[in-house]
């Protein structure tokens, strides 16, 4: 107990703040899963707005479609599309974990990279299809 | 010696008071949303640039109306479960946590009611 006063002055080890870690990719996908989940929660407003616009007659519907076609509208819709793609793919990864598969560090790394690449490809693919006139097949 | 009351022991819910209910419902809604989200994506891509009449015709078909209603309900339920975890993680003050939980659930309920009413109006003779 004699060295207690001395020990009190010694700098204690602190756990570093999240931004001081070099992020393992699995940590990035974990955080992104939560962030995209919160983004998609905001996206449910878009979904409800869209359905109400369809039910409210041509004028309201056309106003919604015009807003969606603006640059800001397209950026928001791309964010929504990518968030849905990421949350969907990473959600499948989570369900696989719940069944007991893919727990090794190597598998967690590989599937993280697959989810990131897959979500970007999926979202970009949807927009490429839309912009090259391959959407709108239910008209 | 256990400090648990006999009632607590019989209920078997642990310290979270709800057992595995939340965990299980989050997984079941997630599994349901895998095919529903894919259907939603394919549907919205197919409706890009569509006139009001074409969108109305698509959502008036019984199967599409039912799938869209299921998507709205299950998405919002999955959202409530997910945001509950986020609020639990970051909000420590009890009255703030309770207020946010109630507000979030009220908004989800309002969105579900509005979305389903819109679908009824689109698909039905309302």
Interface residues (C-beta under 8 A of the other chain):
Chain A: X34 X37 X38 X40 X41 X44 X45 X47 X48 X51 X52 X54 X55 X56 X57 X58 X61 X62 X81 X84 X88 X91 X92 X94 X95 X98 X126 X129 X130 X135 X136 X137 X138 X139
Chain B: X27 X30 X31 X33 X34 X37 X38 X41 X43 X45 X46 X47 X48 X49 X50 X51 X52 X54 X55 X56 X58 X59 X68 X72 X75 X76 X79 X82 X83 X86 X108 X111 X114 X115 X117 X118 X119 X121 X122
